[in-house]
Protein backbone atom coordinates (compact mmCIF):
# COMPACT_ATOMS: atom_id res chain seq x y z
CA UNK A 1 0.00 0.00 0.00
CA UNK A 2 1.34 3.44 -0.94
CA UNK A 3 1.31 6.51 1.30
CA UNK A 4 2.32 4.56 4.38
CA UNK A 5 2.59 6.71 7.51
CA UNK A 6 5.85 5.96 9.32
CA UNK A 7 5.73 6.68 13.06
CA UNK A 8 9.05 5.97 14.83
CA UNK A 9 8.62 4.95 18.45
CA UNK A 10 10.74 7.11 20.72
CA UNK A 11 10.64 4.28 23.29
CA UNK A 12 13.77 3.04 21.48
CA UNK A 13 15.46 6.45 21.36
CA UNK A 14 18.28 7.50 23.67
CA UNK A 15 16.43 9.43 26.38
CA UNK A 16 19.62 11.21 27.40
CA UNK A 17 19.68 12.60 23.85
CA UNK A 18 15.98 12.65 23.08
CA UNK A 19 15.92 15.90 21.11
CA UNK A 20 18.81 14.66 18.96
CA UNK A 21 17.05 11.38 18.22
CA UNK A 22 13.77 13.11 17.43
CA UNK A 23 15.58 15.39 14.97
CA UNK A 24 17.22 12.32 13.42
CA UNK A 25 13.78 10.80 12.83
CA UNK A 26 12.52 14.06 11.32
CA UNK A 27 15.48 14.30 8.95
CA UNK A 28 14.98 10.65 7.98
CA UNK A 29 11.51 11.50 6.68
CA UNK A 30 9.30 10.22 9.50
CA UNK A 31 5.65 11.31 9.26
CA UNK A 32 4.65 11.13 12.93
CA UNK A 33 6.33 10.52 16.28
CA UNK A 34 4.93 7.57 18.25
CA UNK A 35 4.94 8.17 21.98
CA UNK A 36 4.21 5.19 24.24
CA UNK A 37 2.67 6.19 27.56
CA UNK A 38 2.71 3.33 30.09
CA UNK A 39 1.45 3.46 33.67
CA UNK A 40 2.78 0.28 35.28
CA UNK A 41 -0.80 -0.95 35.76
CA UNK A 42 -2.36 -1.63 32.37
CA UNK A 43 1.06 -2.79 31.20
CA UNK A 44 4.00 -3.92 33.38
CA UNK A 45 6.23 -0.95 32.59
CA UNK A 46 6.36 2.80 33.23
CA UNK A 47 7.53 5.25 30.56
CA UNK A 48 6.69 8.91 30.12
CA UNK A 49 3.85 11.29 30.89
CA UNK A 50 2.34 14.67 30.10
CA UNK A 51 5.41 16.89 30.83
CA UNK A 52 7.62 14.97 28.40
CA UNK A 53 4.99 15.16 25.64
CA UNK A 54 4.75 18.92 26.21
CA UNK A 55 8.54 19.20 25.94
CA UNK A 56 8.60 17.16 22.72
CA UNK A 57 5.92 19.42 21.20
CA UNK A 58 8.24 22.40 21.64
CA UNK A 59 11.06 20.86 19.64
CA UNK A 60 9.31 18.85 16.92
CA UNK A 61 7.11 19.83 14.00
CA UNK A 62 5.86 16.26 13.51
CA UNK A 63 2.37 15.21 14.62
CA UNK A 64 2.53 13.50 18.01
CA UNK A 65 1.00 10.02 17.87
CA UNK A 66 0.35 9.34 21.56
CA UNK A 67 -0.45 5.74 22.51
CA UNK A 68 -2.03 5.48 25.95
CA UNK A 69 -1.27 2.08 27.46
CA UNK A 70 -2.92 3.12 30.68
CA UNK A 71 -5.92 2.46 32.87
CA UNK A 72 -8.68 5.11 32.93
CA UNK A 73 -7.50 6.83 29.73
CA UNK A 74 -10.50 9.17 29.82
CA UNK A 75 -8.93 11.00 32.78
CA UNK A 76 -5.86 11.89 30.75
CA UNK A 77 -7.35 12.95 27.42
CA UNK A 78 -7.42 16.68 28.14
CA UNK A 79 -3.94 16.84 29.75
CA UNK A 80 -2.36 15.06 26.77
CA UNK A 81 -4.28 17.19 24.27
CA UNK A 82 -3.06 20.34 26.05
CA UNK A 83 0.47 18.91 26.01
CA UNK A 84 0.29 18.63 22.22
CA UNK A 85 -1.07 15.23 21.19
CA UNK A 86 -2.33 15.22 17.59
CA UNK A 87 -3.48 11.61 17.62
CA UNK A 88 -4.60 10.02 20.88
CA UNK A 89 -4.98 6.24 20.98
CA UNK A 90 -6.50 4.39 23.93
CA UNK A 91 -6.75 0.65 24.51
CA UNK A 92 -10.08 -1.06 23.96
CA UNK A 93 -9.27 -3.38 26.87
CA UNK A 94 -8.79 -0.44 29.29
CA UNK A 95 -12.29 1.03 28.91
CA UNK A 96 -15.72 -0.22 30.01
CA UNK A 97 -17.75 -1.32 26.98
CA UNK A 98 -20.52 1.20 27.51
CA UNK A 99 -18.08 4.11 27.69
CA UNK A 100 -16.08 3.54 24.49
CA UNK A 101 -18.33 5.54 22.14
CA UNK A 102 -18.40 8.56 24.45
CA UNK A 103 -14.61 8.40 24.87
CA UNK A 104 -14.10 8.47 21.10
CA UNK A 105 -16.41 11.50 20.82
CA UNK A 106 -14.64 13.20 23.72
CA UNK A 107 -11.22 12.82 22.08
CA UNK A 108 -12.53 14.11 18.74
CA UNK A 109 -14.19 17.08 20.45
CA UNK A 110 -10.70 18.55 20.90
CA UNK A 111 -10.18 18.54 17.13
CA UNK A 112 -7.61 15.73 17.10
CA UNK A 113 -7.63 12.19 15.71
CA UNK A 114 -9.03 9.39 17.86
CA UNK A 115 -7.40 5.97 17.76
CA UNK A 116 -8.16 2.70 19.49
CA UNK A 117 -5.66 -0.09 20.05
CA UNK A 118 -6.28 -3.80 20.45
CA UNK A 119 -4.03 -6.37 22.12
CA UNK A 120 -3.03 -9.61 20.35
CA UNK A 121 -5.88 -11.62 21.89
CA UNK A 122 -8.62 -9.13 20.92
CA UNK A 123 -10.39 -9.87 17.63
CA UNK A 124 -11.36 -7.16 15.13
CA UNK A 125 -14.93 -8.49 15.21
CA UNK A 126 -15.10 -7.63 18.89
CA UNK A 127 -14.47 -3.93 18.18
CA UNK A 128 -16.06 -3.55 14.75
CA UNK A 129 -19.04 -1.53 16.02
CA UNK A 130 -16.66 1.30 16.95
CA UNK A 131 -14.49 1.41 13.83
CA UNK A 132 -16.73 3.74 11.83
CA UNK A 133 -16.30 6.39 14.54
CA UNK A 134 -12.51 6.11 14.76
CA UNK A 135 -9.77 7.76 12.75
CA UNK A 136 -7.33 4.94 13.47
CA UNK A 137 -7.21 1.32 14.63
CA UNK A 138 -3.88 0.27 16.14
CA UNK A 139 -3.28 -3.48 15.90
CA UNK A 140 -0.64 -4.68 18.34
CA UNK A 141 1.55 -7.47 16.98
CA UNK A 142 3.30 -7.94 20.34
CA UNK A 143 1.99 -7.86 23.89
CA UNK A 144 2.13 -4.16 24.87
CA UNK A 145 4.56 -3.05 27.52
CA UNK A 146 8.09 -3.44 26.19
CA UNK A 147 9.96 -2.61 23.01
CA UNK A 148 12.06 -5.02 20.96
CA UNK A 149 9.65 -7.99 21.03
CA UNK A 150 9.19 -10.55 18.26
CA UNK A 151 6.46 -9.92 15.67
CA UNK A 152 3.36 -12.12 16.09
CA UNK A 153 2.35 -12.92 12.53
CA UNK A 154 -1.10 -14.27 13.36
CA UNK A 155 -2.06 -10.81 14.68
CA UNK A 156 -1.42 -9.33 11.23
CA UNK A 157 -4.28 -11.48 10.02
CA UNK A 158 -6.65 -8.97 11.63
CA UNK A 159 -5.71 -6.27 9.12
CA UNK A 160 -7.77 -7.43 6.09
CA UNK A 161 -10.96 -7.78 8.15
CA UNK A 162 -10.75 -4.13 9.21
CA UNK A 163 -9.57 -2.85 5.83
CA UNK A 164 -12.32 -4.57 3.85
CA UNK A 165 -15.12 -2.93 5.83
CA UNK A 166 -13.45 0.41 6.51
CA UNK A 167 -11.41 1.50 3.46
CA UNK A 168 -10.69 5.02 4.81
CA UNK A 169 -9.57 3.94 8.28
CA UNK A 170 -5.93 4.42 9.26
CA UNK A 171 -4.79 0.93 10.24
CA UNK A 172 -1.58 1.15 12.24
CA UNK A 173 0.55 -1.82 13.27
CA UNK A 174 2.97 -1.78 16.20
CA UNK A 175 5.30 -4.52 17.43
CA UNK A 176 8.32 -6.18 15.88
CA UNK A 177 8.11 -4.07 12.73
CA UNK A 178 11.02 -4.16 10.28
CA UNK A 179 11.27 -4.10 6.47
CA UNK A 180 10.04 -7.68 6.15
CA UNK A 181 7.19 -7.60 8.67
CA UNK A 182 6.25 -4.08 7.61
CA UNK A 183 5.78 -5.21 4.01
CA UNK A 184 3.66 -8.13 5.20
CA UNK A 185 1.40 -5.68 7.05
CA UNK A 186 1.11 -3.12 4.25
CA UNK A 187 0.40 -5.89 1.74
CA UNK A 188 -2.51 -6.90 3.99
CA UNK A 189 -3.86 -3.34 4.06
CA UNK A 190 -2.10 -1.49 6.90
CA UNK A 191 -1.22 2.12 6.10
CA UNK A 192 0.72 3.16 9.20
CA UNK A 193 3.73 1.43 10.76
CA UNK A 194 5.27 1.99 14.17
CA UNK A 195 8.90 0.93 14.49
CA UNK A 196 11.25 1.57 17.37
CA UNK A 197 14.31 -0.63 17.62
CA UNK A 198 14.39 -1.27 13.86
CA UNK A 199 14.75 2.46 13.21
CA UNK A 200 16.82 3.60 16.17
CA UNK A 201 19.21 0.64 16.17
CA UNK A 202 19.83 1.02 12.44
CA UNK A 203 23.21 2.35 11.30
CA UNK A 204 21.27 4.46 8.78
CA UNK A 205 17.93 5.76 10.05
CA UNK A 206 16.94 7.26 6.70
CA UNK A 207 17.45 3.93 4.97
CA UNK A 208 15.41 2.18 7.67
CA UNK A 209 12.49 4.63 7.29
CA UNK A 210 12.62 4.34 3.49
CA UNK A 211 12.65 0.54 3.68
CA UNK A 212 9.41 0.62 5.65
CA UNK A 213 7.81 2.92 3.11
CA UNK A 214 8.92 0.67 0.24
N, C-alpha and C positions, 0 to 999 in steps of 0.2 A: 504494500500500500504506500502511495506517495504521500508527501506532506506529513511525515511522521514527526510528532512533537517530542524532542529529546529533553528530558528533565533530569540532569545529574543530581544524585543524592549527596548532599553535603555531609551525611553521616560518615562517608568515607574520606572526607577532606581532613587536612591537618588543622585541628582547631586552634593550634598556637599560631597558625598562619591562615586564618579563615578568609580574610579579605583577599589575600594573594590567590588562594585556591578558587574563590568565587570569580575573580577576574580571569583566571586561567580558563574556567568553564565558559565565561562570556566570550573570550577571544577565540575559543574553539568552535563557537557557533551554537552553543546551547540555546534552547528556546525558552525554557523555564528553569527555575531552581527548585528542587524537591527538598522539602524540609520535614524531617521525621520528628514528630513530637511524641515522646513516650513518657508515661507517668509512673511506671513501676508497679501498676495495678492491673491495667488491661493487658499489658505486656510486661515480661519480666526484665525490664531495662528502663533506665531514666536517661533522657537526652537533654533537650533544650526547651525553653519556654518563651513566653511573650517578649521579654527584654531582648533576647538574642534576635528574634524575628524583626523587631523594631530597628535594631542595629544594622541588620542585613539590608533592610529597606533603604537605609541611608546611603549605602555604598554600591547598590546594584540597580541596574535599569531593567533587569529581567523580571517577569511576573513570578511571584512567590507562590509556589505550589505546596501548600501546607497540609500535611497528612497527620491528622489527629488520631494517634493510637492511644486513646485515653478513655477513661470512664467519664460519664456525664459530659459529653462534648458540648451540649447545649449551653452549659455555663461559661464556656470559653470562646464562643463564637465572636461576640462583640470585642473582647480584648484582642483576639488575633486579627480581626478585621481592622481595628484601630492601629495595630502594630504594622499592618501593611500586607496582609494576605490577599492575594488576587484570586486564588482558588482554595477553597476550604473543603477538605475531604474528611468525613467521619466514618467510623466503622458501623456497619449494619448490626454487628453483634453487640455493640456497646449501648444501643438505644432500645427502649421498650417499643414493641411493634406499633402500638397506637400513637406513638409520638414521632414516628419517622417523617410522615408527610409534613407535619408542622415544622419540624426541624429544617427540612429542605427549603420550605417557604421562608423561614426565618433567615437562613443564610443568604438566599437570593434577594431578600429585602434590602440588603446592604449594597446591592449592585455588583456583587461578585459571583463567580461560578461556584456551584454546589456540586461536590463529588461525594460518592459513597463507595466505601471499600468493603470487599468480602474476603474472608479468610479461606484457606484451601478447602476446608470441609463444607463451606456454604455454597449451595448450588445457585446458578443464575435464576432458575425457576422460582426459587424461594423469594427473590427480590424483584421479580419482573414487574410487579404492580407499581413499583416506584420509579422505574427507569425512564418513563416518559417525562417525569418531572425533573430529572437530573441533567446536569451538563456533562457529567463524567462518571463512569463506573471504573473503579480501580480493582483489578483482579490480582490478588496476591498469589505469587507462584513460589512462595516460601512461607513458613509460619512467621508472622510479624514479630519483631522484637530485636533482631540482630542483623547486621549486615554480613555480606560474604557467604551466605548460605547457598546450597545447591538448588538449582532450578527444578521444580516439580512439574514435569511435562504434562501429566494428566490434568493439571489445573488450567493449562492453556486451552484445553478442550472446551472450556466455558466460553471462549471468545466468540465462536461462530453463532452460538445461540443468541447472544446479546446483539451481535452485529446484524443478523438477519432481520430481527424485529425492529431494531432502532438504528437505521442507517446513518443518522446525524449525530449519534452519541459519541463523545470522546471515550474510547476504551483504552485505558492505561494499564500497563502490566508492570509489576514491580517484584523483583526477587530473582537473583541469579541471572540477570540479563547480560548477555555479551553479544558479539556479532552473530553467532550461530543461533542462540535461543531467541534473540531479538528478531531475526528473520523469520523464524518459525511463528512467532507471535503476530508479526505484521502480515505474513501470508494468510493467517487465519482471520485477520480483520482488525487487529489492534492498530491504533493510530497515535499512541503515545507510549514511550518507553522510559522507565526509570532505571538508571544504572549508577551504581556507586563505585564499588571496588574496580569494576571493569574500566571505568573512566579514570578514576584517580590513581589507580596503580599502574596505568599505562605509561610507557616511556614517551608516548606522543598522544596527548589528550585530544588534539584536533583530529588525528587519524581515528581515534577510538569513537569520537562523536560521529564522524563521517561514515564509519563502518556500520553504525547503528541505523543511520539514515538510509544507507544503501540496501 
